[in-house]
Amino acid sequence: MVDLLVIGGLGVDVRARVPALPLPAADSLTVPPVELRIGNTGAGVALAAHALGLRVTLVDVLGADPAGDVVRAALARTSVRTVLVDAPAGTRRSVNLVDPAGRRMSLYDPRPWSGPAPFPPAELAALVAGAAHVHVSIMDWARDALPVLRAATSLSTDLHDWDGDNDYHRPFAEAADLVFVSDVKLGERAGKEAAALAPRTVLVTGGSAGATLYAPDAPPAHVPAAEPPAPVVDTNGAGDAFAAGLIAARLRGAAPLDAARYAARVAAAACTHDGMEYPDGLLPRR
């Protein structure tokens, strides 16, 4: 039995530190070293959960390319178990532009999956049955696997910057009992869309503005962002760390609001580290 099974969301981040966002108009800018490292949402949740002491298995497709080698090497430095299938289109990539305050703009290359399902339903079903919680990223191949993933004891997903209308995201929301979604595109519709997902527990995240918890049989509750324990250097992965923290707290029996407050502390600590490979002791376990 593992604590957390993460479905999809592996890739690499090409990180570039820039003087400001949006970028100033210029033909070229000199920046600090541009780095290639493990990234994307599934990796962020898995690595943060691992740093919080959870036993994690990660299932995804990954290119047999240099970018994929970066991902494999990073995961090999942890005890995260991987179940991987070669992706003919190559490894997903994101170019992350990070300003001096740690804020970022991400350019995402999804490398869509094509062809038969990468994992037989029986294999996925066995992995789901052996996990206390399943977190599914909104990958294309994972969308087709949702009928199998619904059998999970507990299932979460992150809709990221969903606008409330895009039909691609809705099956993920409807399959899960715990939903994370950014308020970037929802804006004033966030409360209405969260209420429409009842009886699911919904976390609408707003970065430094904190999050709002919509839990069954309880009024919406604001969860303030926690004070980072050190200077902010990189907000990339903060949302994934928030999700991992909330999942970890729920698995330990915390009530929804207490779990969300703890998750805010985890996310704040994650922002003080450059990258998603968190050193021991950086993320609070309690």
PEHU-V431884 format. One record per backbone hydrogen bond with DSSP energy under -0.5 kcal/mol. CO is the residue of the C=O (numbers start at 1). NH is the residue of the N-H. If there is no record, write none. Layout:
co:CO nh:NH
co:CO nh:NH
//
This chain:
co:2 nh:132
co:3 nh:133
co:4 nh:6
co:4 nh:57
co:5 nh:7
co:5 nh:135
co:6 nh:8
co:6 nh:59
co:7 nh:137
co:9 nh:42
co:9 nh:43
co:11 nh:39
co:12 nh:94
co:13 nh:15
co:13 nh:37
co:14 nh:96
co:15 nh:35
co:16 nh:98
co:29 nh:31
co:33 nh:35
co:35 nh:15
co:37 nh:13
co:39 nh:11
co:40 nh:44
co:41 nh:45
co:42 nh:46
co:43 nh:47
co:44 nh:48
co:45 nh:49
co:46 nh:50
co:47 nh:51
co:48 nh:52
co:49 nh:54
co:50 nh:53
co:54 nh:56
co:55 nh:3
co:55 nh:4
co:56 nh:81
co:57 nh:6
co:58 nh:83
co:59 nh:8
co:60 nh:85
co:62 nh:87
co:63 nh:65
co:65 nh:69
co:66 nh:70
co:67 nh:71
co:68 nh:72
co:69 nh:73
co:70 nh:74
co:71 nh:75
co:72 nh:76
co:73 nh:77
co:74 nh:77
co:75 nh:78
co:81 nh:58
co:83 nh:60
co:85 nh:62
co:86 nh:88
co:87 nh:90
co:92 nh:12
co:93 nh:109
co:94 nh:14
co:94 nh:96
co:95 nh:97
co:95 nh:107
co:96 nh:16
co:96 nh:98
co:97 nh:105
co:98 nh:18
co:99 nh:102
co:102 nh:235
co:103 nh:99
co:105 nh:97
co:106 nh:108
co:107 nh:95
co:108 nh:110
co:109 nh:93
co:120 nh:123
co:120 nh:124
co:121 nh:125
co:122 nh:126
co:123 nh:127
co:124 nh:128
co:125 nh:129
co:126 nh:130
co:128 nh:131
co:130 nh:2
co:133 nh:5
co:134 nh:136
co:134 nh:156
co:135 nh:7
co:135 nh:137
co:136 nh:158
co:137 nh:139
co:139 nh:143
co:140 nh:144
co:141 nh:145
co:142 nh:145
co:143 nh:146
co:145 nh:148
co:145 nh:149
co:146 nh:150
co:148 nh:151
co:149 nh:152
co:154 nh:134
co:155 nh:177
co:155 nh:178
co:156 nh:136
co:157 nh:159
co:157 nh:180
co:160 nh:162
co:160 nh:182
co:166 nh:169
co:166 nh:170
co:167 nh:171
co:169 nh:172
co:169 nh:173
co:170 nh:174
co:171 nh:175
co:172 nh:176
co:177 nh:201
co:178 nh:157
co:179 nh:203
co:180 nh:159
co:181 nh:205
co:183 nh:187
co:186 nh:189
co:187 nh:190
co:189 nh:193
co:190 nh:194
co:191 nh:195
co:192 nh:196
co:193 nh:197
co:194 nh:197
co:195 nh:198
co:197 nh:200
co:200 nh:202
co:201 nh:179
co:202 nh:204
co:202 nh:214
co:203 nh:181
co:203 nh:205
co:204 nh:212
co:205 nh:183
co:206 nh:209
co:207 nh:210
co:210 nh:206
co:211 nh:223
co:212 nh:204
co:212 nh:214
co:213 nh:215
co:213 nh:221
co:214 nh:202
co:215 nh:218
co:221 nh:213
co:222 nh:224
co:223 nh:211
co:235 nh:238
co:237 nh:241
co:238 nh:242
co:239 nh:243
co:240 nh:244
co:241 nh:245
co:242 nh:246
co:243 nh:247
co:244 nh:248
co:245 nh:249
co:246 nh:250
co:247 nh:251
co:248 nh:252
co:249 nh:254
co:250 nh:253
co:255 nh:259
co:256 nh:260
co:257 nh:261
co:258 nh:262
co:259 nh:263
co:260 nh:264
co:261 nh:265
co:262 nh:266
co:263 nh:267
co:264 nh:268
co:265 nh:269
co:266 nh:270
co:267 nh:271
co:269 nh:272
co:270 nh:273
co:271 nh:233
co:271 nh:234
co:273 nh:275
co:276 nh:278
co:279 nh:282
//
